[in-house]
């Protein structure tokens, strides 16, 4: 039997989003230095936004707010994927590494979507 959720830190969505964030930081560290205030900054902010919005929504203790923040987190996942595709097309990251991180992002998105469905079903 699964452990009860006592904190946002118990949510698989948040845990996987933290892993994604670490992947994005590692990948973006290899981007050209000239991108420090461009794509590096943008992709890192988007990645950090994913677990942050999951946590903030959970902390609001309102179903409506929780759902709103979970949807914002999904939007941030889409940003990360878009920026990874761009980084790959610009030659900042090799295809295999980009695709691996994109797969992680897509997994996070599916988990968040499942969480949204579960929260909506419990209303």
QUIPE-V790903 format. One record per backbone hydrogen bond with DSSP energy under -1.0 kcal/mol. NH is the residue of the N-H (numbers start at 1). CO is the residue of the C=O. If there is no record, write none. Layout:
NH|CO  NH|CO
//
This chain:
10|7  11|8  15|11  16|12  17|13  18|14  19|15  20|16  21|17  22|18  23|19  24|20  25|21  26|22  27|23  28|24  29|25  30|27  31|28  35|32  36|33  38|35  40|35  42|38  43|39  44|40  45|41  46|42  47|43  48|44  49|45  52|48  53|49  54|50  55|51  56|52  57|53  58|54  59|55  66|62  67|63  68|64  69|65  70|66  71|67  72|68  73|69  74|70  75|71  76|72  77|73  78|74  79|75  80|76  81|77  82|78  83|79  84|80  85|81  86|82  87|83  88|84  89|85  90|86  91|88  92|87  98|94  99|95  100|96  101|97  102|98  103|99  104|100  105|101  106|102  107|103  108|104  109|105  110|106  111|107  112|108  113|109  114|110  115|111  116|112  117|113  118|114  119|115  120|116  121|117  122|118  123|120
//
